[in-house]
Amino acid sequence: MKIYPGVGHGFMNDHDPADATLVLRFLARISGTKYDQAATEDARRRIIGFFDTHLRGGVTD
């Protein structure tokens, strides 16, 4: 587990606000949800590494 100091919930959500409903935009604003590119890049790298290590060998067709 990795904690990114100063990075809030939803930091990987880089969706266009125009695609969200008014309620979701409001909730994002009051909850402090904000995209963080550096944290997202690191988290995605770590997630893929975890999957490669722990799941790749177990995949069958």
C-alpha positions as CSV (number, residue, x, y, z in Angstrom):
1,M,0.0,0.0,0.0
2,K,1.2,3.5,-0.8
3,I,-0.1,6.7,0.6
4,Y,0.5,9.9,-1.5
5,P,0.7,12.8,1.0
6,G,-1.4,15.7,0.0
7,V,-3.3,13.7,-2.7
8,G,-6.9,13.2,-2.1
9,H,-9.6,10.7,-3.0
10,G,-10.2,10.2,-6.7
11,F,-6.7,11.4,-7.7
12,M,-6.7,9.0,-10.8
13,N,-10.0,10.5,-12.2
14,D,-9.0,12.7,-15.1
15,H,-12.5,12.8,-16.6
16,D,-13.8,15.9,-18.3
17,P,-16.1,17.7,-15.8
18,A,-18.5,18.2,-18.7
19,D,-19.1,14.5,-18.7
20,A,-20.2,14.4,-15.1
21,T,-23.7,15.2,-13.8
22,L,-24.2,18.4,-11.7
23,V,-24.5,16.2,-8.6
24,L,-21.1,14.5,-9.3
25,R,-19.4,17.8,-10.0
26,F,-20.8,19.2,-6.7
27,L,-19.6,16.1,-4.8
28,A,-16.1,16.3,-6.4
29,R,-15.9,20.0,-5.4
30,I,-16.9,19.5,-1.7
31,S,-14.9,16.3,-1.3
32,G,-11.7,17.8,-2.7
33,T,-11.5,15.2,-5.5
34,K,-8.7,16.4,-7.8
35,Y,-6.7,14.7,-10.5
36,D,-2.9,14.4,-9.7
37,Q,-0.8,13.3,-12.7
38,A,2.4,12.4,-10.9
39,A,0.6,10.3,-8.3
40,T,-1.6,8.7,-11.0
41,E,1.5,7.7,-13.1
42,D,3.2,6.2,-10.1
43,A,0.0,4.3,-9.0
44,R,-0.6,2.9,-12.4
45,R,3.0,1.7,-12.7
46,R,2.7,0.0,-9.3
47,I,-0.7,-1.6,-10.1
48,I,0.5,-3.0,-13.4
49,G,3.7,-4.3,-11.6
50,F,1.5,-6.0,-9.0
51,F,-0.7,-7.6,-11.6
52,D,2.4,-8.8,-13.6
53,T,3.9,-10.3,-10.5
54,H,0.8,-11.9,-8.9
55,L,-1.6,-12.6,-11.7
56,R,0.1,-13.1,-15.1
57,G,1.1,-16.7,-14.4
58,G,-2.4,-17.7,-13.3
59,V,-4.2,-16.6,-16.5
60,T,-5.6,-19.5,-18.5
61,D,-7.8,-19.6,-21.6
